[in-house]
Amino acid sequence: MADAVRPLVVIALVEVLAGLVVLIGDVVAAVRGTEGLSGGGEGLAVAGAVLWLVLVAGLVLVWFGLYRRRSLALTPFLLVQAFVLVLVPLFWGSDVTAYRAVAVALGAIAVAGIVLGLRPSARAALH
């Protein structure tokens, strides 16, 4: 029998790593005194870095909860997937081809996370 929670743990880990990439990018931009990944100057890079630090910390908690098979981690996991779906149009609206590819990947991961997270077997496997 396949583990119904393992795909959720992997999706959460991928999202943690993606958040770390954005966090590191904003920290580097703030240290250099350049625009952050979201543009707007040095001050916005610092604010973005703080925001992503909080988001990554939350993602780590969700990942850890799923890893430990805690049922309380499922709702935040599903909320993260909804938040990721909100971010997809922001990446898709860019003129940069790589951002559009990221939008497609994020959308696919988020939809897969929602579908896999709502399966009865996934909910039953969490305690």
N, C-alpha and C positions, 0 to 999 in steps of 0.2 A: 504494500500500500504506500502510495506516495505521500510525502509530507505536504500538507496543504498550506502550511505557514512559511515554508522555506522560500517560495517565490516572493512573498511579501517582505521577508527579511532582506533578500537580494535587492529588491526595488528600493527599499528604504536606504540600504547601504549605497547604492548608486546615487541616490538623491543627496546623501550626506557628502559624498565625494564631489558631486557637482557644486554643491553649496560651498565647499572648501575652496574650489577653484575660483569661484567668484569672490569669496572672502579674501583670498590671497591676492587676487588682482586689485581689489580695492585698497588693501593695505599697501601694496607696492605703489599704487598711484598716489596714495596719501603721503607716503614717505618721499617720493620723488617730487611731490608738489604739482602733479599733473592731474588731468581729468580722470575721474574714476571710470569704471566700465559703463556706467550709466551717463557719463558726461556731466558737465555742469561745474567743473572746477574742483579745487582742493578740498574745500569745506564739504562739498557733497560726497567726495571720496571718503572722507573720514566718517560722515554720517552713514554712508553705505556700508562701510566696513563694520561699524557697530551694529547696524541692522542685520547684516549677514552673520555676524558672530552670534547674535541671539537666535536667529533662525537655524543656524547649524547646530547650536546647542539643543534646541528643541527637536531637531531631526535626529540627533544622536539619542536623545531620550526615547523617541518613538522607536528607533531601531533597536535599542536595548530592550525595550518592553516587548517588542515582537520576538526578539531573540530569546528572551526568557519565557515566551509563550504566555504573556499576560493579556487578558481580554481587554483591559483598560487602554491598551495601545492601539486597538483597532479603530476607534473613532478618530483619534488624532491622525492616524495614518490616512484614513479616507478624507479628512479635511485637508491634509497636505496635498493629496492628489487633486482635489478641487482647486486648491490654490495654484498648483502647477498648471492646470488647464486655463486658469485666468492669465498666466504668464505667457502662454503660447502665442496669442495674437501680438504681444509686444515684440517677441523675437521675429515673428513672421513678417511684421511690418517694416523690418529693416531692409536696407538695400544690400547688405552684406550677405552673400550666399551661405557662408558658414552659419550665420545666425538663423537663416531659414532651415538649414539642416538640423540645427539644435531644436528649433520649434517642432519639427516633425518627430524627432526622437523624444522630446519631452512629452508631446501629445500622446505618442504611442505608449510610453511608459506609464503615464497617468491613467489612460484608459485601461491598460492592462491591470494596473494596481486597483482600480475601482472594481473591475469585473472579478478579479481574483479575491479581493477583500470582501466582496458581498456574497461569495459562495458559502452555502451552509457548512460545507466541510471545513472551511477556514475558521468560521466562527466556532464550530464544535471543537476544533483542535486547540483553541485558546482556552486557558482556564484562569 
